[in-house]
Amino acid sequence: MHNPPWLHVIAQGGALPVDLLLPMTGTTHVARLDGRAMADTDAVFQSFYDGLRLPDWFGWNWNALSDCLRDLHWLPADHRVLIVEAAEAALPDDCDSRLVLFRTLLRAGRRWSYTRKPDSTALGRLVLVLTCDPASVPSLQAELRSCWEELTATPA
């Protein structure tokens, strides 16, 4: 099973075709976060707060991050691209929280990629790009694939 089409894991310095990231029209918000700055959960929340300009009502916990990423109406854009550089370095000493982070990102991606408005127009998309050391690409892809398989076995 492959990762979803809106999730990209690439080696640092790698490239993606621009049509995978940017829509034909509309406004796009791009946020770049650094996994090396995410040494613990507080640092993860701070990185997302600063990088995405989360709303002031953000509650500084996993549920609040999930709520913000699954809503996104507070971020005025038609499309969003979230890049986490050095993703393999995020939460290096906390495997459980790292899985929560990846599940949170995958739930948000699933929410914004498959929801439709009543008039059948696609809602603004969320594209996730995780970069990592070239040697870490296979293990990061496998970790995300495992999280994705777990999520797709349960309802959104």
Contacts in CASP RR format, 6 or more apart in sequence:
PFRMAT RR
TARGET T0000
AUTHOR 0000-0000-0000
METHOD contacts of the structure
MODEL  1
MHNPPWLHVIAQGGALPVDLLLPMTGTTHVARLDGRAMADTDAVFQSFYD
GLRLPDWFGWNWNALSDCLRDLHWLPADHRVLIVEAAEAALPDDCDSRLV
LFRTLLRAGRRWSYTRKPDSTALGRLVLVLTCDPASVPSLQAELRSCWEE
LTATPA
1 145 0 8 1.000
1 148 0 8 1.000
1 149 0 8 1.000
2 145 0 8 1.000
3 9 0 8 1.000
3 141 0 8 1.000
3 144 0 8 1.000
3 145 0 8 1.000
3 148 0 8 1.000
4 106 0 8 1.000
4 109 0 8 1.000
4 110 0 8 1.000
4 113 0 8 1.000
4 148 0 8 1.000
5 113 0 8 1.000
6 109 0 8 1.000
6 112 0 8 1.000
6 113 0 8 1.000
6 125 0 8 1.000
6 126 0 8 1.000
6 127 0 8 1.000
6 128 0 8 1.000
7 106 0 8 1.000
7 109 0 8 1.000
7 128 0 8 1.000
7 130 0 8 1.000
7 144 0 8 1.000
7 148 0 8 1.000
8 16 0 8 1.000
8 20 0 8 1.000
8 127 0 8 1.000
8 128 0 8 1.000
8 129 0 8 1.000
8 130 0 8 1.000
9 87 0 8 1.000
9 130 0 8 1.000
9 131 0 8 1.000
9 132 0 8 1.000
9 137 0 8 1.000
9 140 0 8 1.000
9 141 0 8 1.000
9 144 0 8 1.000
10 16 0 8 1.000
10 129 0 8 1.000
10 130 0 8 1.000
10 131 0 8 1.000
10 132 0 8 1.000
10 137 0 8 1.000
11 131 0 8 1.000
11 132 0 8 1.000
11 133 0 8 1.000
11 134 0 8 1.000
11 137 0 8 1.000
12 85 0 8 1.000
12 86 0 8 1.000
12 131 0 8 1.000
12 132 0 8 1.000
12 133 0 8 1.000
12 134 0 8 1.000
13 131 0 8 1.000
14 131 0 8 1.000
16 129 0 8 1.000
20 127 0 8 1.000
21 81 0 8 1.000
21 127 0 8 1.000
21 129 0 8 1.000
22 28 0 8 1.000
22 79 0 8 1.000
22 81 0 8 1.000
23 78 0 8 1.000
23 79 0 8 1.000
23 125 0 8 1.000
25 78 0 8 1.000
26 78 0 8 1.000
26 79 0 8 1.000
27 76 0 8 1.000
27 77 0 8 1.000
27 78 0 8 1.000
27 79 0 8 1.000
28 77 0 8 1.000
28 78 0 8 1.000
28 79 0 8 1.000
28 80 0 8 1.000
28 81 0 8 1.000
29 75 0 8 1.000
29 76 0 8 1.000
29 77 0 8 1.000
29 79 0 8 1.000
29 80 0 8 1.000
29 81 0 8 1.000
30 80 0 8 1.000
30 81 0 8 1.000
30 83 0 8 1.000
31 51 0 8 1.000
31 52 0 8 1.000
31 80 0 8 1.000
31 81 0 8 1.000
31 82 0 8 1.000
31 83 0 8 1.000
32 51 0 8 1.000
32 83 0 8 1.000
32 85 0 8 1.000
33 47 0 8 1.000
33 48 0 8 1.000
33 51 0 8 1.000
33 82 0 8 1.000
33 83 0 8 1.000
33 84 0 8 1.000
33 85 0 8 1.000
34 47 0 8 1.000
34 84 0 8 1.000
34 85 0 8 1.000
34 86 0 8 1.000
35 47 0 8 1.000
35 84 0 8 1.000
35 85 0 8 1.000
35 86 0 8 1.000
35 87 0 8 1.000
35 89 0 8 1.000
35 90 0 8 1.000
36 85 0 8 1.000
36 86 0 8 1.000
36 89 0 8 1.000
37 43 0 8 1.000
37 47 0 8 1.000
38 44 0 8 1.000
38 47 0 8 1.000
38 89 0 8 1.000
38 90 0 8 1.000
38 91 0 8 1.000
38 101 0 8 1.000
39 91 0 8 1.000
39 92 0 8 1.000
39 93 0 8 1.000
40 91 0 8 1.000
40 93 0 8 1.000
40 94 0 8 1.000
40 97 0 8 1.000
41 62 0 8 1.000
41 91 0 8 1.000
41 94 0 8 1.000
41 97 0 8 1.000
42 60 0 8 1.000
44 65 0 8 1.000
44 90 0 8 1.000
44 91 0 8 1.000
44 97 0 8 1.000
44 101 0 8 1.000
45 58 0 8 1.000
45 60 0 8 1.000
45 61 0 8 1.000
45 65 0 8 1.000
48 54 0 8 1.000
48 65 0 8 1.000
48 68 0 8 1.000
49 58 0 8 1.000
49 60 0 8 1.000
52 68 0 8 1.000
52 75 0 8 1.000
52 82 0 8 1.000
53 75 0 8 1.000
54 65 0 8 1.000
54 68 0 8 1.000
54 74 0 8 1.000
55 68 0 8 1.000
55 74 0 8 1.000
58 64 0 8 1.000
58 65 0 8 1.000
58 68 0 8 1.000
62 100 0 8 1.000
62 104 0 8 1.000
65 104 0 8 1.000
66 104 0 8 1.000
66 107 0 8 1.000
66 108 0 8 1.000
68 74 0 8 1.000
69 104 0 8 1.000
69 105 0 8 1.000
69 107 0 8 1.000
69 108 0 8 1.000
69 109 0 8 1.000
69 126 0 8 1.000
70 107 0 8 1.000
70 108 0 8 1.000
70 111 0 8 1.000
72 80 0 8 1.000
72 108 0 8 1.000
72 112 0 8 1.000
72 124 0 8 1.000
72 126 0 8 1.000
77 124 0 8 1.000
78 124 0 8 1.000
79 124 0 8 1.000
79 125 0 8 1.000
79 126 0 8 1.000
79 127 0 8 1.000
80 112 0 8 1.000
80 124 0 8 1.000
80 125 0 8 1.000
80 126 0 8 1.000
80 127 0 8 1.000
81 126 0 8 1.000
81 127 0 8 1.000
81 129 0 8 1.000
82 105 0 8 1.000
82 126 0 8 1.000
82 127 0 8 1.000
82 128 0 8 1.000
82 129 0 8 1.000
83 129 0 8 1.000
83 130 0 8 1.000
83 131 0 8 1.000
84 90 0 8 1.000
84 105 0 8 1.000
84 128 0 8 1.000
84 129 0 8 1.000
84 130 0 8 1.000
84 131 0 8 1.000
85 131 0 8 1.000
86 131 0 8 1.000
86 132 0 8 1.000
86 133 0 8 1.000
87 130 0 8 1.000
87 131 0 8 1.000
87 132 0 8 1.000
87 140 0 8 1.000
88 132 0 8 1.000
88 133 0 8 1.000
88 136 0 8 1.000
88 139 0 8 1.000
88 140 0 8 1.000
89 132 0 8 1.000
90 98 0 8 1.000
90 101 0 8 1.000
91 97 0 8 1.000
91 98 0 8 1.000
91 101 0 8 1.000
99 143 0 8 1.000
99 147 0 8 1.000
102 143 0 8 1.000
102 144 0 8 1.000
102 147 0 8 1.000
103 147 0 8 1.000
103 150 0 8 1.000
103 151 0 8 1.000
105 128 0 8 1.000
106 128 0 8 1.000
106 144 0 8 1.000
106 147 0 8 1.000
106 148 0 8 1.000
106 151 0 8 1.000
107 151 0 8 1.000
107 156 0 8 1.000
108 126 0 8 1.000
108 128 0 8 1.000
109 126 0 8 1.000
109 128 0 8 1.000
110 151 0 8 1.000
110 152 0 8 1.000
110 156 0 8 1.000
111 126 0 8 1.000
111 156 0 8 1.000
112 123 0 8 1.000
112 124 0 8 1.000
112 125 0 8 1.000
112 126 0 8 1.000
113 125 0 8 1.000
113 126 0 8 1.000
114 156 0 8 1.000
115 123 0 8 1.000
116 122 0 8 1.000
116 123 0 8 1.000
117 123 0 8 1.000
130 140 0 8 1.000
130 144 0 8 1.000
132 140 0 8 1.000
END
